[in-house]
Amino acid sequence: MSAWGVAVLLSWLSCCGSALWRYYSNSPNYNIFSTRSTIKLEYEGTSFSEWSVPETCSLQDKRSPTTELRCSAPGIQAIKPIVTGPDEEERYLYVDSSHTCFMWHYRIIPFFENLTHVIIIWVFDPEHANPDELLRNAEEPSRNSMVLSTQLATLGQEPTIYTILRKKVYFPDRNMNDGTWRITVPVTIDDVLKEIRGNKVTFQDCFISDTFFLLTTPLLTTPEFPGFLPLSSQTGSQLISSWNPCLASLAVVVSDTETYQTNDSFRTWTRIRVPPNVLSDDERQSVTRVTLLYDGIYFVINGILYVKTFHAFKRLGRNENIPDGGIMGVTSRKWCWIKYLLKNKGRRSTMVIWTENEVYLGYTPLEFVRIITTAELKILLKLSPSATLTVHNMEYTGHPLELAVLLNYCVTCTVTKNIFIVTYNEDTKQWVFQDFKLDVPIDSFLVPRFLFSATPELVLYDKHRIYYCYHNFTLTGVLQTPTENGNLSVLSNESVIHEVFVDYFGNIVVKMENNIIFYFKTSITDAVKLHVWVNSMIRSTFLLNTSGHIYLLYAFDNGTIHAQEYPLKLEAHSIAFKTKDKCPFTAFNNDIGRIFYFLDKGDMLNLWSQLVYPENTGLYTIVELYGPEVLQISQYTHYEIAFGHCTKTLNLTFSQNINYEGVDNYFHLQDKNTGLLLIQLRPSAYSKTCTRAHKVFQMAVGCDIYKYITVKGFSKKGCLQHDFTYVIEKSYLRHRPSQNLKVRYDWEEYGCPLKLQFTEKFQPVIQLFNDDGFIEDVKVNFIVWEIHGRDDYSFNTTMKQNGCLNEAQTWKSMIKLNKHLPLEEVWGPQNYRHCFSYAIGKPGDLTQPYEIINSSNNNHIFWPLGHSGMYVFRVKILDPNYSFCNLTAVFAIETFGVIPSPGAYLVAAFLFILMLLFFTLLVLSYFRYMNIYRRHIYEPLHKPPKPKGSKEN
């Protein structure tokens, strides 16, 4: 339903409420609100007479409660309805003179088979678009949009998709198709923030507005099953909402009639219902808390935790290591930190549940761990054993690894109680007692909302007041209002606070149950009351849409819900104009392009922040850090003044200057100097009209798990892979076993082997990568070893040739020193000692091969010439000052060639022996035949036969 359609429905459903008026724009999220825009006005009430507008603006029908307004001149336009009876409030709308007139429309088509999205993009003019394009539901461009897109394409226009987190760029196909461009984008879970940008091309003096959006994996909502029954809160209660912090379009809302879920910011939605006979009618209408996670929707009903998954509705209890009852609440994170550093290789929880005396962390899937009890906290905080300590409420902080527990503390517990705050870090497992104490009536209940900031900052609210805690609990108090000393109920017809909504830009919106709205910003200690936007009879809640803007969701008694954009910026500027509130600075810029930075050994990060402000104001940029002291920070400020404005540019350099070489406690020193910091840059003064109050980002000092090394020229593809084994002769193995070693070649781990001739020497070229791609060629020292124990290879340079003054480390010496360790741990950056100083090491034979390689020492591996072989090497970075990561890689080399002929002396000896044997046989044969010859000279060879009957004498 369009904004105009929702307005008509709101007007019809709230006919018995108080009078009010609203305005709308054809541009989604009020992105374009200029002299070219059509502003739709709507009065809700029965006493309307006519509209009062400036002379520079014209109305379609001055006396109609619903009409259209156009303003020919930019600036502040005072607009209000003239009514019979008390005057209606006047709005001061800022109409821009921008040349941005057109917008990008996108349609996403997922392809599951190759995990990509095809995004179809075209240009549309909000003033001449069809309703589906305005609602972002169009399947194809309208005729006007098709003509407009084609005309802009001929002028050189072309959309490009930029990713905010990973800084990747995707371009469209070469040819347009029916007035649209197509861009193929891979599915990612850590780079969902996208922006469509175009070339600087104009048509009729109009540019195209950049479009920010979320692109996620296709998310399914829980289906509705016939015969299932509604799940709701108690009759007459306000809406309860929860959303995914990294995918704001995925949300769930509980009303007193139904529970609704959406994956597209409630453009479409489904009802969450439960099977019959699982809950009683009273239980189905008793939802008090709800939390939306990837693996399901969690409900607290009468102190029991339930989970609704895609196919089931389950009660949780002792089987999941949580209590069967008495659960006071469940909550999940409110801020999206996709990347973070876990030093202790633990895991991060997805939710926290609590009872009056216990706290449990929840992990996916359905695993819960109790982390503390109030009895243990009482000992930890050194509180009186006789006092009463219970859990009041809980919330995750703005830190990606921390949560906060609000505690009730009292001794007599009759009139008042104290509220304390302790924080818990999931990585260090440390509890910190914060410098905060608040005395409240014994029946008060406070709800915390931690802000998007580096240091812990939060606002708490009860039914009537807002309490603020800024700058790591150094600035606390009650939020003030122009009258009534901060009691918002008195200023909103005795209504009570329903919710406090906080966004990433520092905007804080307080919504009362009767839909009166108050507004302030981070670090601001007073609030203003905004114009009435919604009738007091409608139940509503604030949520974030896919473009990062807030919107209102309305739930009606007929079981339907509707989403409507809310122009917070325009409403806040209207009040600011009336209160004469101005931002103390003109611009606050910086070059911080990421929300997460990794700093490894030797890295240096340079950033700048620029503040432009009127002369004689005296502003400056404040740098706030929260986390371990593991970095050196240098600051340099450049100051300029011109034309009545001052420009202060703050240059920041983050680095770590610690030498890890030669230390005895290498791993301890590494652990001591790694950690996660949150850094915040903010002006020293700002107000509710400043568009950006602060800049927050993470800096992790340690090992980036996405960093790895490879050996150049080696790959796991491009060769014929087949199952084969080979045998290594026992005499070629390091420990000289009694039998040969049979090895099965693992293609997945070893990759394709490089074939080299016996005579070819080889020096590995190591390359460093991370998840963004290639970083550099590694120039520092590294070592290699054959993982199956071969040692029939050597190195072509000696220790002396490499400049050693003492004997260098070798595999043989390191194995001897570390016999209790496996081969891959006996030598590394933790125990590396160089040989270039007389003070390090011992004298020895410097003619030994030098077994350390780097890109400049010309040290190569060479092979034995007497046999071929398969060598599987592992390479490890040896330099202690290169990286916190244990960087290793595997590569394989197969040697081949013709076995070379033996030496000349060996050939001569062989021939001599052969000839000696020949002459010996010849001489022996000669004497043998001479003997036979002599004997037969005197004896004929054939004697004549004797006559028969003759006798010998």
Buried (B, 14 or more C-beta within 10 A) or exposed (E): BBBBEBBBBBBEBBEEBEBBBBBBBBBBBBBBBBBBBBBBBBBBBEEBBBBBBBEBBEBEEBEBBBBBBBBEEBBEBBBBBBBEEEEBEEBBBBBBEBEBBBBBBBBEEEEEEEEBBBBBBBBBBBBBBBBBBBBBEBEBBBEBBBEBBBBBBEEEBBBBBBBBBEEBEBEBEEEBEEBBBBBBBEBBEEBBBBBBBBEEBBBEEBBBBBBBBBBBBEEEBBEEEEEBBBBBBEEEBBBBBBBBBBBBBBBBBBBBBBBBBBBBBBBEBBBBBBEEEBBEEEBBBBBBBBBBBEBBBBBBBEBBBBBBEEEEBBBBBEEBBBBEEEBBBBBBBBBBBBBBBBBEEEEBBBBBBBBEBBBBBBBEEBEBEBBBBBEBBBEEBEBEEEEBBBBBBBBBBBBBBBBBBBBBBBEEEEEEBBBBBBBBBBBBEEBBBBEBEBEBEEEBEBBBBBBBBBBBBBBBBBBBBBBBBBBBBEEBEBBBBEEEEBEBBBBBEEBBBBBBBBBEBBBBBBBBBBBBBBBBBBBBBEBBBBBBBBBBBBBBBBBBBBBBBBBBBBBBEEEBBBBBBBBBBBBBBBBBBBEEBEBBBEEBBBEBEBBBBBBBBEEEBEBBBBBBBEEEBEBBBBBBBBBBEBBEBEEEEEEEEEEEBBBBBBBBBBBBEBEBEEBEEBEEBBBEBBBBBBBBBBBBBBBBBBEBBBBBBBBBBBBBBEBBBBBEEBEEEEEEEEEEEEEBEEEBBBEEEEEEBEBEBEBEEBBBBBEBEBEBEBBBEBBBBBEEEEEEEBEBBBBBBBBBBBBBBEBBBBBBBBEBBBBBBBBEBBBEEBEEEEBEEBBBBBBBEBBEEEEEBEEBEBEBBBBBBBBEBEBBBBBEBEEBBBBBBBBBBBBBEBBBBEBBBBBBBBBEBEEEEEEEEEEEEEEEEEEEEEEEEEEEEEEEEEEEEEEEEEEEEEEEEEEEEEEEE
